[in-house]
């Protein structure tokens, strides 16, 4: 099942692949951290009250917390 949606719509435990970006406003640090098209990811934790999301970039086995505002700029395809 593949839907192109934004990263902030995923729930804890869901896996996806980064498809593209909605805007060029995403800071360069995201590319350096591994948020590149084709990268498989998994949602590990979601803070309450629209707080940050903790995302595992599977290939690098790294956990990265990002704001919901930034997650809304990342388009993904569910795995």
C-alpha positions as CSV (number, residue, x, y, z in Angstrom):
1,X,0.0,0.0,0.0
2,X,1.7,3.2,-1.1
3,X,0.3,6.6,-0.4
4,X,2.2,9.8,-1.0
5,X,1.5,11.7,2.2
6,X,3.5,14.0,4.5
7,X,5.7,12.5,7.2
8,X,3.7,14.1,10.0
9,X,0.7,11.9,9.2
10,X,2.4,8.7,10.2
11,X,1.8,7.0,13.5
12,X,4.2,5.3,15.9
13,X,5.6,2.1,14.4
14,X,4.8,2.8,10.8
15,X,7.4,2.5,8.1
16,X,7.8,4.5,4.9
17,X,10.2,5.6,2.2
18,X,11.0,9.3,1.6
19,X,9.6,10.3,-1.8
20,X,10.4,14.0,-2.1
21,X,10.0,17.4,-0.5
22,X,7.2,19.9,-0.7
23,X,9.4,22.9,-0.4
24,X,13.0,24.0,-0.7
25,X,12.7,25.5,2.8
26,X,13.9,22.3,4.4
27,X,17.3,23.0,6.0
28,X,20.4,21.4,4.5
29,X,21.0,19.6,7.8
30,X,18.2,17.2,6.9
31,X,20.0,15.9,3.8
32,X,23.2,15.5,5.9
33,X,21.3,13.5,8.6
34,X,20.0,11.1,5.9
35,X,16.6,12.5,4.9
36,X,17.1,11.8,1.2
37,X,14.7,10.5,-1.4
38,X,14.5,6.7,-1.2
39,X,15.6,6.5,2.4
40,X,13.5,4.0,4.5
41,X,12.3,5.4,7.8
42,X,10.3,4.3,10.8
43,X,8.4,6.4,13.4
44,X,9.8,5.5,16.9
45,X,8.2,8.0,19.2
46,X,5.7,10.9,18.9
47,X,5.5,13.5,21.6
48,X,2.1,14.5,22.9
49,X,0.4,17.8,22.1
50,X,1.8,18.1,18.5
51,X,5.3,17.8,19.8
52,X,8.3,16.5,17.9
53,X,8.6,13.1,16.2
54,X,11.5,10.7,16.7
55,X,12.4,9.0,13.4
56,X,14.7,6.1,12.8
57,X,16.6,6.3,9.5
58,X,16.8,2.6,9.0
59,X,19.9,2.4,6.7
60,X,22.0,4.4,9.2
61,X,20.2,3.1,12.3
62,X,20.0,6.6,13.7
63,X,17.3,8.3,15.7
64,X,16.5,11.9,14.8
65,X,13.8,14.2,16.4
66,X,12.2,16.7,14.1
67,X,9.4,19.2,14.5
68,X,6.0,18.5,13.1
69,X,6.3,21.7,11.0
70,X,9.4,20.2,9.3
71,X,7.8,16.8,9.0
72,X,5.0,18.4,7.0
73,X,7.5,19.3,4.3
74,X,8.6,15.7,3.7
75,X,6.6,13.6,1.3
76,X,6.7,9.8,1.9
77,X,5.3,6.6,0.6
78,X,4.1,4.0,3.2
79,X,5.7,0.6,3.1
